[in-house]
Amino acid sequence: MAISRNIKPDRGLTYRMLMTGFFLVLLYGLVVGILIAVGISYALVLVIAVALIFCQYWFSAKIAMYAMHAKEVTPEQAPELHGVVDRLCALADMPKPKVAIATTDIPNAFATGRSPKSAVVCVTSGLLRRLDEPEVEAVLSHELSHVAHRDVAVMTIASGLGMIAGLMTRVLFYSELFGGGRGGGNSQQSQAALVEMIVLLVSVVVYFVSFLLTMALSRYRELAADRSGALLIGRPSLLASALVKISGEMARIPTKDLRAAEPFNAFFFTPAVATGGDQGGGGGFSFGNLFRTHPTLERRLAQLDSLERQLGQAS
């Protein structure tokens, strides 16, 4: 069932979410096989996998809110912000999510939550200080599109596999893999070392592939949210203005603060990097683009400019 009657499903995004989910299921199976190969019992592997997925899915919103120092605010505490969300939800014909403000000077916004009923849209205090109300509305239309598209939960689960594989890699790397306590003449010990080396290699590959899948989905979902948000408010130029302003302001944020926020870039409206980092570059293919959480600023602005011209011709 559609969450919003006026934010239409994006078929390209739906297809990519399904394909990402399919490949992640295969990778999850590979991770389970790795754990069994190490010698862990099947039952314990299943318990670990289910527990990790459950915790990540159920507590992802709380973890994100805590890490970003975000707190839910009432209409009495933030009447202007709630007024903007109320107008957009009425325009989109969708249930109103919870509203939060993160106390940080980094100008940004994000949506989180395992389902539309538990969704939270959050803006930072830095964003509220730097944007005027129409631009804040444009940013929030983008975040509400994420909620309507149901891509937040998929991104949360997708990012979890990389975390598990990365953890396995670190554990194996710092274990006795490289000779701690083993004699060189024992064939069984040599076989165990070979198995652990293979497991380490596969863990690295799983981490790399899951990371690329997550980044590819993240880039497309940002373009989908830009489209839907711009069409919802009927003013793509407002969203473009907010993008340019926020991207320029990132250069004023201390580098240490940007680095602290980097783990959440895949969920942010714009990545927390200085101008010329993740935002820069052309729209064509490059190896560096594979590692971006967001499309380049130029590509996002080009899409919004095209939408602005289409809406102008239609009116």
N, C-alpha and C positions, 0 to 999 in steps of 0.2 A: 504494500500500500504506500502511495506517495505521501511523504511528510508534508510537502508544500504543493499546493495546487498551481502556484505561479512561479515556482522554480522547477523547471522541467528536468527530468532525468537526462544525464549526459550519456549517450550510448557508448561513446568512445571511452569514457571513464569507467562505465560499468563493465565493458569488455576487458579493460586493463586490470580492473580489480579482480575479475574472475580468473584471468590468466595468471596474475600474481599469486592469487590464492592457490591455484593448481600447482604452480612450480614450488611454492612454499611447502605444500603438503609433501611433495616429493623430497624436498630438502629436509623436512622434519623427519621423514622416514629414514633418510640417510643418517641424520644425527642419532636417531634411536639405534640404528645398526651399528654406528661407531661405539656408542656406549655399551652395547651388548658385546661387541668385539673386545672391548677393554676387559670384560669379565664381570660387568655388573649384571645382576639378574634382570630378566625381562619385566618381572612385576615391579621391581624398584625403578627401572627406567620409565615404565608407564606412569607410576606415581609421580616421579620427578617432572615428567613432561606435562602431565595434567595440572600439577600444582603450579608450575611456572606460567603456563598459559592462563590459568584461572586468576592467579595473583596479578599478572600483567593486565589482563582484560578488566578485572573488577576494580583494581585500585589505580589504574593508569591516570584517571582524572585527578585523584587526590595527590598522587605523586607529582604530576605536572604542576598543580596548583601550589603545592608546598615548595617545590624547587624554585618556582618563579616568585615566591613570596606574594602570591595572589590570594585575595579574600573576597568572598561573595559579598555583594553590597545590595542593600534594599532600596526601593524607590525613594525612601525618605533620605537615605545617605547620598544617593547619586541620582537626583530627579532628572537632570538633563540626559544623562546616559541612558537611563531606563526609558525616557521619552523617545529617544532615537530607536532603541530596540523595539519598543511597542509599535512605532510607526512602520518599521520594516517588517515585523511579524504580521501586522495587519495587511500590509501590501503583498506579502508572500503567501498569506493565508496559511500560516503554520503555527504550531504551538510555540510559546515563548520559552526559550531556554533560560537557565540561570545566568546572572550577570555578575562579573567579577572585575576587580581592578588589581593589577600587579604593581607593587611599589618598586619601580626601577626607572632610571632615566632613559633606558633604551626604548626608542619609539617603536612599538610593535603591537601585535594582537594575535590571538590564537583561539581556536575552538578545541575543546576536548570533551571526552565522555564516551562511555561504551555504547550508548544508544541515544536516540533523540530525547527520550524522557530524562536521561541523566546528563544531557548536554550542558556545557557551560561555554559562554563566549566571554573572553577576557581581553581587556585593553590595558596597556601600561599607562602609568601616570605620565611618563615621558611623551607618549603619543597624544594624550589629552592636552598637554601643554603646547604642543607644536602644531596641531591641526585645528582648523575651524570646524564647526559642527557639520556642515555638508560633507567635508572630507572624512570626518569620523564616521558619518553615516555610510559613506562609500566603502570604507574599510570593513565596517560591520556587515554590510550586504555581502561582501566576500566571505566573511567567516560564517554567516548564516547559510551560505551556499554549501559550505563544507558539511554542516549539520544535515541539510536537506539531501545531500548526495550520499550520506552515510559512509564517507570515506575515512573519517577519523578513526573508527574502530579498526578498519582494515590496516591503516597505517600503523596503529599501535601494535597489532599482532605481527605485522610484517617486520617491524623493527626488532621484535623480540627474538626472532631466530638468530639474527646477527649477534645479538647480545649473548645468547647461549653459546653459539659457536666460538665467539671471541673469548668467553670465559673458559671454555674447554681448551682452547689453544694456549691460554696463559697457564692453566693448571698443568697441562702436559709439558709445556716448555720449561717450567720451573720444577718439574718432578725429577726423578732420578733417571730420566731418559738418556742423559749424556754420560752415563757410567757411574752414577752415585751408588756405591755398594754392590756393584756387579763384577763378577770375575769374567775375564775374557775367554776362558776355555770351556765354559758350560754352554752346550748347544741350546738348551732350553732358554737360558738367559739371553742368548743371542737372538733367538726367535722372538722373545718377548720385546726386546729392544726394537726389532724390525717392525713388529705389530704397532708399537707405540709411535714409531716414526711415521708409519703409514696413516695412523689415526690423526697425528698432528698435521700431516699434509692435507688430509681430507677436511679437517676442521678449518684450516686456513682457506681452502677452496670454497667450502660452504659459507664461511663468513663473507668472502669476497662476492660470491654470487648473490647472496641474500642482500648484501649492501647495494649492489647494482640494481637489483629488482626494486628495492625500497626507494632508491633515488629516482629511478625512471617513473615509478608511480607518483612520487611526490611532485616531480616537475609537471606531469600532465594534470594532476588534480589542482595545481595552482592555476594553470591556464583555464581549466573548467570552472573554477570558482570565480576567476576574473570575469569570464564571459557571463555567467549566471548573475553575479552581483551587479555588473554594469547594466545588464538588461533589466534587472529588477528595479533599479532606481531610474533607468532611462537616461543616465548621464555618464557614459564611459569616461568623459573628460575629467570628471571629479575623481574617479578612481586613479586615473593616470596622474593627476595632480598630487594625490596622496602618495603614490608610489615614488614620484620624483622627489617630493619633499622629504619623505622618510629616508630614502636612499642617500640623499645629500647630508642629512643630519647624522647618519651613522658615522661619518668621518669625524664628528665632534665627540663621539663617545670614547672613553679610554679603552685602549686595546685589551687590558685585563678584564674589563667588564664584558666586552664582546666575546672573548674566549670562554668566559664562564657560562655564557648563554648559548654557545655553539651546539651543545648536545640537543637543543630544542629547535634547531633551525628548520628541520623538516616540518615542524608544526606552525612556525611563525608565518605571518603575512609576508614579511620580507626577511631574508637571512641576516643574522646579526654579524655582519662583516663590514669592514670599511669600504668605501666606494672604490671600485676597481677590483674587488675580490670576486665573490660569487656572483655579483651583479653584472660584471663586465663581460666583454667578449661578444663576438658576433652570434648570429642565429644559426650558423651552419654547424656541421658536425666537427667536433674536435675531441681528443682523448680526455681533455680536462672537463668537458661538458658532462661526461659520464658520472662524475663525482659531485655534480651540483645538486643541491636540494631543491633549487628553484630554476625556472627558465631565466635566461638573461633579462635584464631590465629592458634592453632594446626589443626583445621579442614580445614581452608583455605589453609594452607601450605600442608596438606595431599592431598587435591584436586589438587593443582598445581604440586606436585611431581608426582602424577598419570598421569596428562596430559603430563608432561615432558617425562615420560617413554613411554607413548603411541606414542608421536611424534617421539621419538628416534627409536622405533621399526618400525614405518611407513617409516622412511627415509632410 
